[in-house]
């Protein structure tokens, strides 16, 4: 999950795309399939109050009770 979230962060920082919608297609203990919709970054339409610098493993928690997660980002 941390690698997947890092890839999503790359869309924003490396490709100037903002993720607008995520549709989870499949999920299992070791895989996550999803479809993402993104918009190009436009400073006239978008504002970012706090930039996420990295996804961390610090205190990461994933539970199978309805598949919930706790993630901490470096800002």
PDB file of N, CA, C and O in Angstrom:
ATOM      1  N   UNK A   1       0.821  -1.183   0.000  1.00  0.00           N
ATOM      2  CA  UNK A   1       0.000   0.000   0.000  1.00  0.00           C
ATOM      3  C   UNK A   1       0.867   1.248   0.000  1.00  0.00           C
ATOM      4  O   UNK A   1       0.541   2.229  -0.669  1.00  0.00           O
ATOM      5  N   UNK A   2       1.964   1.222   0.742  1.00  0.00           N
ATOM      6  CA  UNK A   2       2.840   2.391   0.783  1.00  0.00           C
ATOM      7  C   UNK A   2       3.421   2.672  -0.606  1.00  0.00           C
ATOM      8  O   UNK A   2       3.496   3.826  -1.026  1.00  0.00           O
ATOM      9  N   UNK A   3       3.827   1.630  -1.309  1.00  0.00           N
ATOM     10  CA  UNK A   3       4.348   1.815  -2.669  1.00  0.00           C
ATOM     11  C   UNK A   3       3.266   2.369  -3.596  1.00  0.00           C
ATOM     12  O   UNK A   3       3.535   3.254  -4.408  1.00  0.00           O
ATOM     13  N   UNK A   4       2.057   1.853  -3.477  1.00  0.00           N
ATOM     14  CA  UNK A   4       0.944   2.305  -4.310  1.00  0.00           C
ATOM     15  C   UNK A   4       0.652   3.784  -4.044  1.00  0.00           C
ATOM     16  O   UNK A   4       0.462   4.557  -4.983  1.00  0.00           O
ATOM     17  N   UNK A   5       0.615   4.175  -2.777  1.00  0.00           N
ATOM     18  CA  UNK A   5       0.373   5.574  -2.448  1.00  0.00           C
ATOM     19  C   UNK A   5       1.530   6.454  -2.918  1.00  0.00           C
ATOM     20  O   UNK A   5       1.319   7.600  -3.314  1.00  0.00           O
ATOM     21  N   UNK A   6       2.753   5.921  -2.874  1.00  0.00           N
ATOM     22  CA  UNK A   6       3.899   6.656  -3.397  1.00  0.00           C
ATOM     23  C   UNK A   6       3.773   6.906  -4.890  1.00  0.00           C
ATOM     24  O   UNK A   6       4.142   7.974  -5.380  1.00  0.00           O
ATOM     25  N   UNK A   7       3.250   5.917  -5.617  1.00  0.00           N
ATOM     26  CA  UNK A   7       3.026   6.096  -7.063  1.00  0.00           C
ATOM     27  C   UNK A   7       1.979   7.181  -7.312  1.00  0.00           C
ATOM     28  O   UNK A   7       2.121   7.990  -8.229  1.00  0.00           O
ATOM     29  N   UNK A   8       0.935   7.193  -6.497  1.00  0.00           N
ATOM     30  CA  UNK A   8      -0.091   8.237  -6.636  1.00  0.00           C
ATOM     31  C   UNK A   8       0.524   9.608  -6.353  1.00  0.00           C
ATOM     32  O   UNK A   8       0.239  10.578  -7.055  1.00  0.00           O
ATOM     33  N   UNK A   9       1.361   9.683  -5.329  1.00  0.00           N
ATOM     34  CA  UNK A   9       2.030  10.945  -5.010  1.00  0.00           C
ATOM     35  C   UNK A   9       2.907  11.397  -6.174  1.00  0.00           C
ATOM     36  O   UNK A   9       3.009  12.595  -6.440  1.00  0.00           O
ATOM     37  N   UNK A  10       3.544  10.451  -6.873  1.00  0.00           N
ATOM     38  CA  UNK A  10       4.364  10.803  -8.041  1.00  0.00           C
ATOM     39  C   UNK A  10       3.535  11.472  -9.131  1.00  0.00           C
ATOM     40  O   UNK A  10       4.029  12.373  -9.811  1.00  0.00           O
ATOM     41  N   UNK A  11       2.292  11.052  -9.310  1.00  0.00           N
ATOM     42  CA  UNK A  11       1.439  11.714 -10.314  1.00  0.00           C
ATOM     43  C   UNK A  11       1.363  13.207 -10.036  1.00  0.00           C
ATOM     44  O   UNK A  11       1.402  14.019 -10.961  1.00  0.00           O
ATOM     45  N   UNK A  12       1.252  13.572  -8.754  1.00  0.00           N
ATOM     46  CA  UNK A  12       1.150  14.982  -8.402  1.00  0.00           C
ATOM     47  C   UNK A  12       2.489  15.681  -8.503  1.00  0.00           C
ATOM     48  O   UNK A  12       2.581  16.741  -9.123  1.00  0.00           O
ATOM     49  N   UNK A  13       3.516  15.126  -7.917  1.00  0.00           N
ATOM     50  CA  UNK A  13       4.792  15.830  -7.855  1.00  0.00           C
ATOM     51  C   UNK A  13       5.608  15.713  -9.141  1.00  0.00           C
ATOM     52  O   UNK A  13       6.339  16.637  -9.497  1.00  0.00           O
ATOM     53  N   UNK A  14       5.488  14.592  -9.832  1.00  0.00           N
ATOM     54  CA  UNK A  14       6.304  14.377 -11.026  1.00  0.00           C
ATOM     55  C   UNK A  14       5.609  14.650 -12.333  1.00  0.00           C
ATOM     56  O   UNK A  14       6.257  14.910 -13.346  1.00  0.00           O
ATOM     57  N   UNK A  15       4.295  14.594 -12.317  1.00  0.00           N
ATOM     58  CA  UNK A  15       3.546  14.778 -13.573  1.00  0.00           C
ATOM     59  C   UNK A  15       2.520  15.898 -13.520  1.00  0.00           C
ATOM     60  O   UNK A  15       1.791  16.122 -14.486  1.00  0.00           O
ATOM     61  N   UNK A  16       2.461  16.599 -12.397  1.00  0.00           N
ATOM     62  CA  UNK A  16       1.516  17.720 -12.224  1.00  0.00           C
ATOM     63  C   UNK A  16       0.072  17.314 -12.484  1.00  0.00           C
ATOM     64  O   UNK A  16      -0.673  18.019 -13.165  1.00  0.00           O
ATOM     65  N   UNK A  17      -0.310  16.164 -11.931  1.00  0.00           N
ATOM     66  CA  UNK A  17      -1.688  15.689 -12.027  1.00  0.00           C
ATOM     67  C   UNK A  17      -2.279  15.587 -10.628  1.00  0.00           C
ATOM     68  O   UNK A  17      -1.596  15.171  -9.692  1.00  0.00           O
ATOM     69  N   UNK A  18      -3.527  15.961 -10.483  1.00  0.00           N
ATOM     70  CA  UNK A  18      -4.227  15.834  -9.213  1.00  0.00           C
ATOM     71  C   UNK A  18      -5.243  14.704  -9.321  1.00  0.00           C
ATOM     72  O   UNK A  18      -6.077  14.695 -10.227  1.00  0.00           O
ATOM     73  N   UNK A  19      -5.173  13.771  -8.413  1.00  0.00           N
ATOM     74  CA  UNK A  19      -6.114  12.649  -8.415  1.00  0.00           C
ATOM     75  C   UNK A  19      -7.468  13.163  -7.932  1.00  0.00           C
ATOM     76  O   UNK A  19      -7.573  13.734  -6.847  1.00  0.00           O
ATOM     77  N   UNK A  20      -8.486  12.959  -8.736  1.00  0.00           N
ATOM     78  CA  UNK A  20      -9.833  13.431  -8.428  1.00  0.00           C
ATOM     79  C   UNK A  20     -10.732  12.323  -7.891  1.00  0.00           C
ATOM     80  O   UNK A  20     -11.635  12.575  -7.093  1.00  0.00           O
ATOM     81  N   UNK A  21     -10.477  11.097  -8.337  1.00  0.00           N
ATOM     82  CA  UNK A  21     -11.364   9.997  -7.971  1.00  0.00           C
ATOM     83  C   UNK A  21     -10.582   8.689  -8.017  1.00  0.00           C
ATOM     84  O   UNK A  21      -9.768   8.474  -8.915  1.00  0.00           O
ATOM     85  N   UNK A  22     -10.835   7.823  -7.049  1.00  0.00           N
ATOM     86  CA  UNK A  22     -10.229   6.492  -7.028  1.00  0.00           C
ATOM     87  C   UNK A  22     -11.351   5.471  -6.901  1.00  0.00           C
ATOM     88  O   UNK A  22     -12.167   5.544  -5.983  1.00  0.00           O
ATOM     89  N   UNK A  23     -11.386   4.523  -7.822  1.00  0.00           N
ATOM     90  CA  UNK A  23     -12.362   3.437  -7.765  1.00  0.00           C
ATOM     91  C   UNK A  23     -11.594   2.140  -7.512  1.00  0.00           C
ATOM     92  O   UNK A  23     -10.807   1.705  -8.353  1.00  0.00           O
ATOM     93  N   UNK A  24     -11.826   1.524  -6.350  1.00  0.00           N
ATOM     94  CA  UNK A  24     -11.171   0.265  -6.013  1.00  0.00           C
ATOM     95  C   UNK A  24     -11.875  -0.847  -6.794  1.00  0.00           C
ATOM     96  O   UNK A  24     -13.075  -1.065  -6.633  1.00  0.00           O
ATOM     97  N   UNK A  25     -11.121  -1.539  -7.633  1.00  0.00           N
ATOM     98  CA  UNK A  25     -11.676  -2.607  -8.460  1.00  0.00           C
ATOM     99  C   UNK A  25     -11.543  -3.967  -7.797  1.00  0.00           C
ATOM    100  O   UNK A  25     -12.435  -4.808  -7.913  1.00  0.00           O
ATOM    101  N   UNK A  26     -10.424  -4.187  -7.097  1.00  0.00           N
ATOM    102  CA  UNK A  26     -10.220  -5.450  -6.391  1.00  0.00           C
ATOM    103  C   UNK A  26      -9.246  -5.210  -5.248  1.00  0.00           C
ATOM    104  O   UNK A  26      -8.392  -4.325  -5.310  1.00  0.00           O
ATOM    105  N   UNK A  27      -9.394  -6.016  -4.206  1.00  0.00           N
ATOM    106  CA  UNK A  27      -8.514  -5.891  -3.058  1.00  0.00           C
ATOM    107  C   UNK A  27      -8.348  -7.263  -2.429  1.00  0.00           C
ATOM    108  O   UNK A  27      -9.308  -8.015  -2.265  1.00  0.00           O
ATOM    109  N   UNK A  28      -7.108  -7.569  -2.082  1.00  0.00           N
ATOM    110  CA  UNK A  28      -6.813  -8.826  -1.389  1.00  0.00           C
ATOM    111  C   UNK A  28      -5.680  -8.540  -0.409  1.00  0.00           C
ATOM    112  O   UNK A  28      -5.258  -7.394  -0.251  1.00  0.00           O
ATOM    113  N   UNK A  29      -5.200  -9.576   0.237  1.00  0.00           N
ATOM    114  CA  UNK A  29      -4.156  -9.387   1.238  1.00  0.00           C
ATOM    115  C   UNK A  29      -2.884  -8.774   0.643  1.00  0.00           C
ATOM    116  O   UNK A  29      -2.184  -8.031   1.331  1.00  0.00           O
ATOM    117  N   UNK A  30      -2.577  -9.073  -0.622  1.00  0.00           N
ATOM    118  CA  UNK A  30      -1.325  -8.625  -1.225  1.00  0.00           C
ATOM    119  C   UNK A  30      -1.482  -7.784  -2.483  1.00  0.00           C
ATOM    120  O   UNK A  30      -0.478  -7.354  -3.052  1.00  0.00           O
ATOM    121  N   UNK A  31      -2.696  -7.535  -2.935  1.00  0.00           N
ATOM    122  CA  UNK A  31      -2.897  -6.778  -4.172  1.00  0.00           C
ATOM    123  C   UNK A  31      -4.050  -5.799  -4.040  1.00  0.00           C
ATOM    124  O   UNK A  31      -5.014  -6.029  -3.310  1.00  0.00           O
ATOM    125  N   UNK A  32      -3.921  -4.712  -4.760  1.00  0.00           N
ATOM    126  CA  UNK A  32      -4.978  -3.712  -4.848  1.00  0.00           C
ATOM    127  C   UNK A  32      -5.079  -3.286  -6.299  1.00  0.00           C
ATOM    128  O   UNK A  32      -4.096  -2.839  -6.890  1.00  0.00           O
ATOM    129  N   UNK A  33      -6.251  -3.420  -6.867  1.00  0.00           N
ATOM    130  CA  UNK A  33      -6.497  -2.959  -8.231  1.00  0.00           C
ATOM    131  C   UNK A  33      -7.430  -1.765  -8.176  1.00  0.00           C
ATOM    132  O   UNK A  33      -8.458  -1.809  -7.499  1.00  0.00           O
ATOM    133  N   UNK A  34      -7.085  -0.699  -8.881  1.00  0.00           N
ATOM    134  CA  UNK A  34      -7.905   0.502  -8.822  1.00  0.00           C
ATOM    135  C   UNK A  34      -7.820   1.267 -10.136  1.00  0.00           C
ATOM    136  O   UNK A  34      -6.862   1.134 -10.898  1.00  0.00           O
ATOM    137  N   UNK A  35      -8.853   2.072 -10.377  1.00  0.00           N
ATOM    138  CA  UNK A  35      -8.885   2.981 -11.516  1.00  0.00           C
ATOM    139  C   UNK A  35      -8.891   4.397 -10.948  1.00  0.00           C
ATOM    140  O   UNK A  35      -9.701   4.724 -10.081  1.00  0.00           O
ATOM    141  N   UNK A  36      -7.985   5.231 -11.443  1.00  0.00           N
ATOM    142  CA  UNK A  36      -7.862   6.597 -10.961  1.00  0.00           C
ATOM    143  C   UNK A  36      -8.221   7.578 -12.056  1.00  0.00           C
ATOM    144  O   UNK A  36      -7.950   7.344 -13.234  1.00  0.00           O
ATOM    145  N   UNK A  37      -8.840   8.689 -11.650  1.00  0.00           N
ATOM    146  CA  UNK A  37      -9.116   9.777 -12.589  1.00  0.00           C
ATOM    147  C   UNK A  37      -8.332  10.990 -12.097  1.00  0.00           C
ATOM    148  O   UNK A  37      -8.372  11.321 -10.912  1.00  0.00           O
ATOM    149  N   UNK A  38      -7.628  11.645 -12.998  1.00  0.00           N
ATOM    150  CA  UNK A  38      -6.791  12.778 -12.618  1.00  0.00           C
ATOM    151  C   UNK A  38      -7.066  13.976 -13.513  1.00  0.00           C
ATOM    152  O   UNK A  38      -7.484  13.830 -14.662  1.00  0.00           O
ATOM    153  N   UNK A  39      -6.825  15.152 -12.971  1.00  0.00           N
ATOM    154  CA  UNK A  39      -6.909  16.405 -13.724  1.00  0.00           C
ATOM    155  C   UNK A  39      -5.528  17.043 -13.750  1.00  0.00           C
ATOM    156  O   UNK A  39      -4.776  16.922 -12.783  1.00  0.00           O
ATOM    157  N   UNK A  40      -5.185  17.716 -14.833  1.00  0.00           N
ATOM    158  CA  UNK A  40      -3.915  18.445 -14.848  1.00  0.00           C
ATOM    159  C   UNK A  40      -3.933  19.560 -13.801  1.00  0.00           C
ATOM    160  O   UNK A  40      -4.956  20.214 -13.595  1.00  0.00           O
ATOM    161  N   UNK A  41      -2.790  19.769 -13.144  1.00  0.00           N
ATOM    162  CA  UNK A  41      -2.648  20.844 -12.169  1.00  0.00           C
ATOM    163  C   UNK A  41      -2.832  22.187 -12.855  1.00  0.00           C
ATOM    164  O   UNK A  41      -2.172  22.480 -13.852  1.00  0.00           O
ATOM    165  N   UNK A  42      -3.728  22.999 -12.317  1.00  0.00           N
ATOM    166  CA  UNK A  42      -3.998  24.333 -12.842  1.00  0.00           C
ATOM    167  C   UNK A  42      -4.024  25.295 -11.659  1.00  0.00           C
ATOM    168  O   UNK A  42      -4.984  25.288 -10.889  1.00  0.00           O
ATOM    169  N   UNK A  43      -2.995  26.118 -11.497  1.00  0.00           N
ATOM    170  CA  UNK A  43      -2.952  27.006 -10.328  1.00  0.00           C
ATOM    171  C   UNK A  43      -4.106  28.008 -10.269  1.00  0.00           C
ATOM    172  O   UNK A  43      -4.386  28.563  -9.206  1.00  0.00           O
ATOM    173  N   UNK A  44      -4.772  28.241 -11.387  1.00  0.00           N
ATOM    174  CA  UNK A  44      -5.937  29.125 -11.371  1.00  0.00           C
ATOM    175  C   UNK A  44      -7.171  28.440 -10.785  1.00  0.00           C
ATOM    176  O   UNK A  44      -8.086  29.109 -10.303  1.00  0.00           O
ATOM    177  N   UNK A  45      -7.194  27.107 -10.825  1.00  0.00           N
ATOM    178  CA  UNK A  45      -8.347  26.356 -10.310  1.00  0.00           C
ATOM    179  C   UNK A  45      -8.054  25.612  -9.016  1.00  0.00           C
ATOM    180  O   UNK A  45      -8.968  25.361  -8.230  1.00  0.00           O
ATOM    181  N   UNK A  46      -6.793  25.254  -8.781  1.00  0.00           N
ATOM    182  CA  UNK A  46      -6.435  24.402  -7.651  1.00  0.00           C
ATOM    183  C   UNK A  46      -5.509  25.134  -6.680  1.00  0.00           C
ATOM    184  O   UNK A  46      -4.686  25.960  -7.075  1.00  0.00           O
ATOM    185  N   UNK A  47      -5.667  24.811  -5.427  1.00  0.00           N
ATOM    186  CA  UNK A  47      -4.717  25.309  -4.429  1.00  0.00           C
ATOM    187  C   UNK A  47      -4.367  24.140  -3.506  1.00  0.00           C
ATOM    188  O   UNK A  47      -5.229  23.350  -3.123  1.00  0.00           O
ATOM    189  N   UNK A  48      -3.099  24.052  -3.163  1.00  0.00           N
ATOM    190  CA  UNK A  48      -2.627  23.020  -2.253  1.00  0.00           C
ATOM    191  C   UNK A  48      -2.157  23.722  -0.991  1.00  0.00           C
ATOM    192  O   UNK A  48      -1.204  24.502  -1.021  1.00  0.00           O
ATOM    193  N   UNK A  49      -2.828  23.442   0.116  1.00  0.00           N
ATOM    194  CA  UNK A  49      -2.488  24.095   1.378  1.00  0.00           C
ATOM    195  C   UNK A  49      -1.239  23.480   2.000  1.00  0.00           C
ATOM    196  O   UNK A  49      -0.382  24.198   2.516  1.00  0.00           O
ATOM    197  N   UNK A  50      -1.133  22.154   1.954  1.00  0.00           N
ATOM    198  CA  UNK A  50       0.013  21.457   2.527  1.00  0.00           C
ATOM    199  C   UNK A  50       0.459  20.384   1.549  1.00  0.00           C
ATOM    200  O   UNK A  50      -0.327  19.520   1.161  1.00  0.00           O
ATOM    201  N   UNK A  51       1.717  20.444   1.155  1.00  0.00           N
ATOM    202  CA  UNK A  51       2.251  19.466   0.211  1.00  0.00           C
ATOM    203  C   UNK A  51       2.685  18.209   0.947  1.00  0.00           C
ATOM    204  O   UNK A  51       3.358  18.287   1.974  1.00  0.00           O
ATOM    205  N   UNK A  52       2.305  17.064   0.428  1.00  0.00           N
ATOM    206  CA  UNK A  52       2.764  15.782   0.966  1.00  0.00           C
ATOM    207  C   UNK A  52       4.117  15.491   0.355  1.00  0.00           C
ATOM    208  O   UNK A  52       4.261  15.474  -0.867  1.00  0.00           O
ATOM    209  N   UNK A  53       5.124  15.259   1.210  1.00  0.00           N
ATOM    210  CA  UNK A  53       6.480  14.992   0.718  1.00  0.00           C
ATOM    211  C   UNK A  53       6.731  13.515   0.517  1.00  0.00           C
ATOM    212  O   UNK A  53       7.459  13.125  -0.395  1.00  0.00           O
ATOM    213  N   UNK A  54       6.127  12.676   1.373  1.00  0.00           N
ATOM    214  CA  UNK A  54       6.394  11.238   1.274  1.00  0.00           C
ATOM    215  C   UNK A  54       5.325  10.450   2.019  1.00  0.00           C
ATOM    216  O   UNK A  54       4.681  10.954   2.938  1.00  0.00           O
ATOM    217  N   UNK A  55       5.155   9.212   1.601  1.00  0.00           N
ATOM    218  CA  UNK A  55       4.320   8.245   2.311  1.00  0.00           C
ATOM    219  C   UNK A  55       5.269   7.457   3.211  1.00  0.00           C
ATOM    220  O   UNK A  55       6.338   7.045   2.761  1.00  0.00           O
ATOM    221  N   UNK A  56       4.902   7.244   4.460  1.00  0.00           N
ATOM    222  CA  UNK A  56       5.812   6.574   5.387  1.00  0.00           C
ATOM    223  C   UNK A  56       5.232   5.243   5.858  1.00  0.00           C
ATOM    224  O   UNK A  56       4.034   4.985   5.750  1.00  0.00           O
ATOM    225  N   UNK A  57       6.123   4.415   6.383  1.00  0.00           N
ATOM    226  CA  UNK A  57       5.717   3.159   7.022  1.00  0.00           C
ATOM    227  C   UNK A  57       5.443   3.375   8.510  1.00  0.00           C
ATOM    228  O   UNK A  57       4.987   2.456   9.189  1.00  0.00           O
ATOM    229  N   UNK A  58       5.713   4.572   9.024  1.00  0.00           N
ATOM    230  CA  UNK A  58       5.575   4.868  10.442  1.00  0.00           C
ATOM    231  C   UNK A  58       4.132   4.662  10.901  1.00  0.00           C
ATOM    232  O   UNK A  58       3.220   5.321  10.401  1.00  0.00           O
ATOM    233  N   UNK A  59       3.927   3.765  11.835  1.00  0.00           N
ATOM    234  CA  UNK A  59       2.629   3.449  12.435  1.00  0.00           C
ATOM    235  C   UNK A  59       1.565   3.044  11.425  1.00  0.00           C
ATOM    236  O   UNK A  59       0.376   3.234  11.680  1.00  0.00           O
ATOM    237  N   UNK A  60       1.964   2.493  10.288  1.00  0.00           N
ATOM    238  CA  UNK A  60       0.974   2.071   9.303  1.00  0.00           C
ATOM    239  C   UNK A  60       0.160   0.907   9.881  1.00  0.00           C
ATOM    240  O   UNK A  60       0.707   0.005  10.515  1.00  0.00           O
ATOM    241  N   UNK A  61      -1.120   0.946   9.655  1.00  0.00           N
ATOM    242  CA  UNK A  61      -2.021  -0.104  10.116  1.00  0.00           C
ATOM    243  C   UNK A  61      -3.005  -0.424   9.007  1.00  0.00           C
ATOM    244  O   UNK A  61      -3.582   0.477   8.398  1.00  0.00           O
ATOM    245  N   UNK A  62      -3.194  -1.699   8.750  1.00  0.00           N
ATOM    246  CA  UNK A  62      -4.189  -2.139   7.779  1.00  0.00           C
ATOM    247  C   UNK A  62      -5.004  -3.228   8.447  1.00  0.00           C
ATOM    248  O   UNK A  62      -4.451  -4.209   8.943  1.00  0.00           O
ATOM    249  N   UNK A  63      -6.321  -3.057   8.461  1.00  0.00           N
ATOM    250  CA  UNK A  63      -7.206  -4.053   9.056  1.00  0.00           C
ATOM    251  C   UNK A  63      -8.187  -4.585   8.038  1.00  0.00           C
ATOM    252  O   UNK A  63      -8.595  -3.876   7.118  1.00  0.00           O
ATOM    253  N   UNK A  64      -8.560  -5.835   8.210  1.00  0.00           N
ATOM    254  CA  UNK A  64      -9.495  -6.444   7.270  1.00  0.00           C
ATOM    255  C   UNK A  64     -10.948  -6.283   7.709  1.00  0.00           C
ATOM    256  O   UNK A  64     -11.845  -6.831   7.068  1.00  0.00           O
ATOM    257  N   UNK A  65     -11.193  -5.554   8.769  1.00  0.00           N
ATOM    258  CA  UNK A  65     -12.555  -5.281   9.202  1.00  0.00           C
ATOM    259  C   UNK A  65     -13.132  -4.192   8.294  1.00  0.00           C
ATOM    260  O   UNK A  65     -13.160  -3.017   8.660  1.00  0.00           O
ATOM    261  N   UNK A  66     -13.584  -4.590   7.123  1.00  0.00           N
ATOM    262  CA  UNK A  66     -14.079  -3.618   6.141  1.00  0.00           C
ATOM    263  C   UNK A  66     -12.947  -2.946   5.387  1.00  0.00           C
ATOM    264  O   UNK A  66     -13.174  -1.943   4.711  1.00  0.00           O
ATOM    265  N   UNK A  67     -11.732  -3.473   5.485  1.00  0.00           N
ATOM    266  CA  UNK A  67     -10.535  -2.930   4.835  1.00  0.00           C
ATOM    267  C   UNK A  67     -10.371  -1.450   5.146  1.00  0.00           C
ATOM    268  O   UNK A  67     -10.674  -0.588   4.320  1.00  0.00           O
ATOM    269  N   UNK A  68      -9.891  -1.173   6.338  1.00  0.00           N
ATOM    270  CA  UNK A  68      -9.582   0.198   6.712  1.00  0.00           C
ATOM    271  C   UNK A  68      -8.086   0.326   6.944  1.00  0.00           C
ATOM    272  O   UNK A  68      -7.416  -0.652   7.275  1.00  0.00           O
ATOM    273  N   UNK A  69      -7.567   1.529   6.769  1.00  0.00           N
ATOM    274  CA  UNK A  69      -6.135   1.755   6.905  1.00  0.00           C
ATOM    275  C   UNK A  69      -5.874   3.064   7.623  1.00  0.00           C
ATOM    276  O   UNK A  69      -6.657   4.010   7.546  1.00  0.00           O
ATOM    277  N   UNK A  70      -4.753   3.092   8.323  1.00  0.00           N
ATOM    278  CA  UNK A  70      -4.250   4.323   8.939  1.00  0.00           C
ATOM    279  C   UNK A  70      -2.879   4.569   8.324  1.00  0.00           C
ATOM    280  O   UNK A  70      -2.001   3.709   8.386  1.00  0.00           O
ATOM    281  N   UNK A  71      -2.697   5.745   7.730  1.00  0.00           N
ATOM    282  CA  UNK A  71      -1.468   6.078   7.030  1.00  0.00           C
ATOM    283  C   UNK A  71      -1.002   7.447   7.500  1.00  0.00           C
ATOM    284  O   UNK A  71      -1.809   8.360   7.678  1.00  0.00           O
ATOM    285  N   UNK A  72       0.292   7.584   7.699  1.00  0.00           N
ATOM    286  CA  UNK A  72       0.871   8.861   8.072  1.00  0.00           C
ATOM    287  C   UNK A  72       1.740   9.347   6.919  1.00  0.00           C
ATOM    288  O   UNK A  72       2.556   8.594   6.386  1.00  0.00           O
ATOM    289  N   UNK A  73       1.561  10.609   6.537  1.00  0.00           N
ATOM    290  CA  UNK A  73       2.330  11.197   5.449  1.00  0.00           C
ATOM    291  C   UNK A  73       3.324  12.209   6.027  1.00  0.00           C
ATOM    292  O   UNK A  73       3.022  12.875   7.017  1.00  0.00           O
ATOM    293  N   UNK A  74       4.500  12.327   5.416  1.00  0.00           N
ATOM    294  CA  UNK A  74       5.435  13.403   5.748  1.00  0.00           C
ATOM    295  C   UNK A  74       5.006  14.639   4.983  1.00  0.00           C
ATOM    296  O   UNK A  74       4.834  14.601   3.765  1.00  0.00           O
ATOM    297  N   UNK A  75       4.836  15.739   5.708  1.00  0.00           N
ATOM    298  CA  UNK A  75       4.450  16.992   5.052  1.00  0.00           C
ATOM    299  C   UNK A  75       5.514  18.035   5.261  1.00  0.00           C
ATOM    300  O   UNK A  75       5.377  19.162   4.785  1.00  0.00           O
TER     301      UNK A  75
END
